[in-house]
Amino acid sequence: MLIPIIEANLVAPILNEGGTREVYYPEGGWYHWFSNDYVEGKQFSVISMDMDDMPLYVKAGRIVPMT
């Protein structure tokens, strides 16, 4: 079964100079693409990052084609 890429990825750009944003993680587990930090879904969380960093999360158990 193919999972549309929109269901397997979560992007939450930082749009303010303070570098914080509230994010809702849908059901399931989520891994931050660059740091590999894990977040359990079905909850809100406040994230803090520099504006140069990209808050990109991939749903746990999903295969991400690299080529």
Secondary structure, DSSP 8 states (H G I E B T S, - for coil): ----HHHHEEE----STT-EEEEEE-SSEEEETTT--EEESSEEEEEE--TTS--EEEETT------
